[in-house]
Amino acid sequence: MAAFPDIAKIQFEGPDSRNPLAFRAYDENELVEGKTMKDQLRFSVAYWHTMRGTGADPFGPGTMLRPWEGPADTVDNAVNRVRVAFEFMEKLGTPFYCFHDRDVAPEGKSLAETNKNFDAVVKALKEEQQRTGIKLLWGTANLFSNPRYVHGAATSCNGDSFAFAAAQVKKALEVTKELGGDGYTFWGGREGYQTLWNTNMKREVDHLGAFMHMAVDYAKEIGFTGQFYFEPKPKEPTKHQYDFDAANCINFLRAYGLEEHVKLNIETNHATLAGHTVEHELEYAGMQGFLGSVDANTGDLLLGWDPDQFPTDVSLSTKIMLAFLKYGGLAPGGVNFDAKVRRESFEPIDLFHSHIGGMDTFAMGLKIAAAIRADGILEEMVNQRYSSWDSGVGAEIEAGKHCFKTLEKYMLAKGDVTPNISGRQELFENVVNRYVF
């Protein structure tokens, strides 16, 4: 039976539509910079929030009404949930989805039973992928929820926890390959520490590097050619996470010789928690050659934690898409809605409203970003600001023709610098607003 019998496939109706179950901006077939919106944005549904979110918070239990859920998290219930998930994604029109292993299949009493459960649900996932054409953007393993990971997984002080995590990732990689996943993501949910008094940081970080090398080696062994991602997050649940921000993650990857194998999956609100903007994180990753994919959500500046709200800020989505267009597009990554409906939005139809809004927000951001790039005014203004580096001593410095001694000689002869010119921040902001509003 259909889980959403009263909802038809969501259609594009244009900016004048008042239909809450229609796209106003996202036309999957519209061409933007030579690709369809569908191919530029590569939207993905996050199985963990969309299908497993309960609405629970520290002050109360879950509120979500999910008629398809049974009284227990059995394999049969998980298989039925797969059918519901693909009905939802098929009606929404998203080409991809992402999951943790424990999102899709219940854990058993042993590793062997857990893997057996996983295989049973993977069979259903494969059937639904073949039926609908929806693909797996990336898979990952939940190495943070079970109490065995109370001290971390790859960075645990317990060697058995490391070993179990390795076995879990081995299976998750096999499944990701079996389902044709485009990538695999590492997020160290508990890879960090609360106090240095009881922590050997070097040993833990060394173990994390070794763990990721094991994953890369096993991927080669089984012929998995998907892209690996590392997802930054500065805190929560530990006080100090080892994957703090883009710069921290890139330094780790280079230090441990992983830079040829792993790119970054940037999440908007994780950037905020690190004291950055998401565009800063994307630009830093992009200029270093590590930009891979994005978890699309947003935070709330009045909350000090990670609420994973759906994105609705067109200015923000414009900044995100400017970065991705600048560095060659999203593929094989995508825009994954790592976002959840609010605790108060508990009816099944709210899942559609939230995703439609997020998809329209990114479609508008994509079109505005493309318009900014096509016009070229913003780029021209930036180039003009740095014009002193295009000739004279600036160009000579960039060409490696100077040292401290020659630059001292140059300035002794000149006496002082050419007067600075205003940065014109307000003008830049006004120019951007021409496109956003």
Salt bridges, closest charged atoms under 4 A:
GLU30 OE2 - LYS367 NZ 3.27
GLU33 OE2 - ARG373 NE 2.67
ASP57 OD2 - ARG343 NE 3.80
GLU69 OE2 - ARG81 NE 2.70
ASP73 OD2 - ARG52 NH2 3.40
ASP73 OD1 - ARG81 NH2 3.27
GLU87 OE2 - LYS91 NZ 3.01
GLU90 OE1 - ARG131 NH1 3.07
ASP101 OD2 - ARG102 NH1 3.45
ASP103 OD2 - HIS100 ND1 2.82
GLU107 OE2 - ARG148 NH1 2.71
ASP119 OD1 - LYS171 NZ 2.66
GLU127 OE1 - ARG83 NH2 3.16
GLU128 OE2 - ARG83 NH1 3.25
GLU128 OE1 - ARG131 NH2 2.86
GLU174 OE2 - LYS170 NZ 2.64
GLU178 OE2 - LYS126 NZ 2.89
ASP182 OD2 - ARG42 NH2 2.91
ASP206 OD2 - LYS202 NZ 2.76
GLU231 OE2 - HIS270 ND1 3.47
GLU236 OE1 - LYS233 NZ 3.64
ASP245 OD2 - HIS276 NE2 2.84
GLU267 OE2 - HIS270 NE2 3.14
GLU279 OE2 - LYS319 NZ 3.45
GLU281 OE1 - HIS276 NE2 3.98
GLU281 OE1 - HIS280 NE2 3.94
GLU283 OE2 - LYS326 NZ 3.02
ASP306 OD2 - LYS233 NZ 3.55
ASP306 OD2 - HIS270 NE2 3.14
ASP308 OD2 - HIS49 NE2 3.16
ASP338 OD1 - HIS49 NE2 2.99
ASP350 OD1 - HIS353 ND1 3.77
GLU396 OE1 - HIS402 NE2 2.70
